[in-house]
Amino acid sequence: MTDSLVIAGQAYRSRLLVGTGKYQDFAQTREAVVASGAQIVTVAIRRTNIGQEPGQPSLLDALPPREFTYLPNTAGCYTADDAVRTLRLARELMDGHDLVKLEVLGDPNTLFPHMPETLKAAETLVKDGFKVMVYCSDDPIQAKLLEDIGCVAIMPLASLIGSGMGILNPWNLRLIIDQSRVPVLVDAGVGTASDAAVAMELGCDGVLMNTAIAHARNPVLMACAMKKAVEAGREAFLAGRMPRKHYSASPSSPTEGLISPRA
C-alpha cells in the first residue's frame, strides 16, 4: 500500500483510528466505523463486552475481528497495576492479541494522563511482550521516555479527552513529531474535521478519535468528514505548503510579459 501507516511492522491503509464507545447502539457503531474507513478500532475493556459477558450483545458481532484490528485500551484506569491487569485480561479474551493502547488517567475531571504511572505501566507491558501504543501528555521529554521504553506509537493529547477543543499546542506536537522514530498519533481533543486536518498537516502519522464522531448530530456523516479530513491533511503535508510571508505579498498571476494597453 502506498504511504501506509505502519505500526509494529503492520501496514494500514487508513490513518484514522476510531473508538467504539458512546454510540446509541452497536448498529450505529458499525455504520459509523465503516463510514470512517478506519481499520483499527479501540475498545474499552472495562466498559464494552467482547466476550466477558456471555449471552449479552457483543461488539465482536458488530465489528468482527476478521474485518478490523482491535486495539484494547485501559480507559478508566488510574494506576499502573489496574492498566496492566486490564490488558492482560484483554490478551486472554482475544487469544493472545498483543497490540494495545495504554492510558493511565490522573484526574477524573480532566482525564489528563498520569505520566509517572503511565511510564511504569508501559515498562511492565513492553517487558511482558505487548506492543504498546500510549496516550500521553504533549511533553516531548515524556514522549521520548516512552519511545525509549519500547512503545510502538506515541499518542499525545491535542486537548482534553472529549473536549472538542482542537489542537491547543501545535508547537509541542511538532517537537514530538520531529524527535520520534515511531508513529505519532493525536489522541484526544479533536472536535471537527478541520482539527483532524490540522493534525495531519503538522506531520502526525494518524489521528484517533471517538467523541467527535459519536456525539455529532449525525455520527455517520461526521465519520465520512473525518475520513476525508485525515486524507486531505496527509496529502497537504506530503505536498509541502507554501512559505508564510508576513509582509512580502506577491500576486497570484505572473507580472512578466504583460500585454501593454493600447494608447
Residue pairs with C-beta under 8 A, 6 or more apart in sequence:
1 11
1 12
1 13
3 234
3 238
4 11
4 12
4 13
5 11
5 12
5 13
5 14
5 15
5 183
5 205
5 206
6 12
6 183
7 40
7 99
7 131
7 133
7 152
7 153
7 183
8 99
8 131
8 152
8 153
10 69
10 99
12 39
12 40
12 69
13 37
13 39
14 36
14 37
14 38
14 39
14 40
14 227
14 230
15 200
15 205
15 206
15 207
15 230
15 231
15 234
16 36
16 37
16 38
16 196
16 206
16 207
16 209
16 226
16 227
16 230
17 38
17 40
17 41
17 42
17 71
17 185
17 206
17 207
17 208
17 209
18 32
18 33
18 36
18 38
18 40
18 41
18 42
18 208
18 209
18 210
18 213
18 223
18 226
19 41
19 42
19 43
19 44
19 208
19 209
19 210
19 211
19 214
20 29
20 33
20 41
20 42
20 43
20 44
20 48
20 59
20 63
20 210
21 44
21 47
21 48
21 75
21 210
21 214
22 210
22 211
22 214
22 215
23 29
23 32
23 214
23 219
26 57
26 59
26 61
26 62
27 62
28 219
28 220
29 59
29 62
29 63
30 62
30 63
31 219
31 220
32 213
32 214
32 219
32 220
32 222
32 223
33 41
33 63
33 68
33 223
35 220
35 221
35 223
35 224
35 227
36 213
36 223
36 224
36 226
36 227
37 227
38 68
38 227
39 68
39 69
40 68
40 69
40 70
40 71
41 63
41 68
41 69
41 70
41 71
42 71
42 72
42 73
42 101
42 208
42 210
43 50
43 59
43 70
43 71
43 72
43 73
44 73
44 75
44 76
45 52
45 72
45 73
45 74
45 86
45 87
45 89
45 90
45 93
46 74
46 75
46 76
46 77
46 86
47 75
47 76
48 59
49 56
49 57
49 58
49 59
50 58
50 59
50 60
50 70
50 72
50 90
50 93
50 94
51 58
51 60
51 93
52 89
52 93
63 70
65 94
69 99
70 94
70 97
70 99
71 99
71 100
71 101
71 133
72 86
72 87
72 90
72 91
72 94
72 97
72 100
72 101
73 100
73 101
73 102
73 103
74 82
74 83
74 86
74 87
74 100
74 101
74 102
74 103
74 104
74 121
75 103
76 105
77 83
77 86
77 103
77 104
77 105
78 104
78 105
78 106
78 108
78 114
78 117
79 104
79 117
80 104
80 117
80 118
80 120
80 121
80 124
82 104
83 102
83 103
83 104
83 117
83 121
83 125
84 121
84 124
84 125
84 128
87 100
87 102
87 125
87 130
88 128
90 97
90 100
91 97
91 98
91 100
91 130
98 129
98 130
98 131
99 130
99 131
99 133
99 152
100 125
100 130
100 131
100 132
100 133
101 132
101 133
101 134
101 135
101 155
102 118
102 121
102 122
102 125
102 132
102 133
102 134
102 135
102 151
103 113
103 118
103 134
103 135
104 113
104 114
104 117
104 118
104 121
105 111
105 112
105 113
105 114
106 112
106 113
106 114
106 115
106 117
107 114
110 160
111 160
111 161
111 162
111 188
112 137
112 157
112 160
113 135
113 136
113 137
113 157
115 136
115 137
115 139
115 142
118 134
118 135
118 136
118 146
119 142
119 145
119 146
119 149
122 132
122 134
122 146
122 149
122 150
122 151
123 149
125 132
126 132
126 149
126 150
126 151
131 152
132 150
132 151
132 152
133 151
133 152
133 153
133 155
133 185
134 146
134 151
134 153
134 154
134 155
135 155
135 157
135 187
135 188
136 142
136 143
136 146
136 154
136 155
136 156
136 157
137 156
137 157
138 156
138 157
138 158
138 169
138 172
138 173
138 176
139 156
139 172
140 172
140 175
140 176
140 179
143 154
143 156
143 176
143 179
143 180
143 184
144 179
144 180
146 154
147 154
147 180
147 181
147 182
151 182
152 182
152 183
153 182
153 183
153 184
153 185
153 205
154 176
154 180
154 182
154 183
154 184
154 185
155 184
155 185
155 186
155 187
155 208
156 172
156 173
156 176
156 184
156 186
156 187
157 186
157 187
157 188
157 189
158 165
158 166
158 167
158 168
158 169
158 173
158 186
158 187
158 188
158 189
158 190
158 195
158 199
159 165
159 166
159 167
159 168
159 188
159 189
160 188
160 189
161 188
161 189
161 211
162 188
162 211
163 188
163 189
163 191
164 189
164 190
164 191
164 192
164 211
164 212
165 189
165 191
166 189
166 190
166 191
166 192
166 194
166 195
166 198
167 173
167 186
167 189
167 195
167 198
167 199
167 202
168 189
170 198
170 202
173 184
173 186
173 199
173 202
173 204
174 202
174 203
176 184
177 184
177 202
177 203
177 204
178 203
183 205
183 206
184 203
184 204
184 205
185 204
185 205
185 206
185 207
185 208
186 196
186 199
186 204
186 206
186 207
186 208
187 207
187 208
188 208
189 195
190 196
190 199
190 207
190 209
190 212
190 226
191 212
192 212
192 222
192 225
193 222
193 225
193 226
193 228
193 229
194 229
195 212
196 207
196 209
196 226
196 229
196 230
196 233
197 229
197 230
197 232
197 233
197 236
198 233
199 207
199 233
200 207
200 229
200 230
200 232
200 233
200 234
200 236
200 237
201 233
201 236
201 237
201 241
202 237
203 237
206 230
207 226
207 230
209 226
212 222
212 226
213 219
213 222
213 223
213 226
216 222
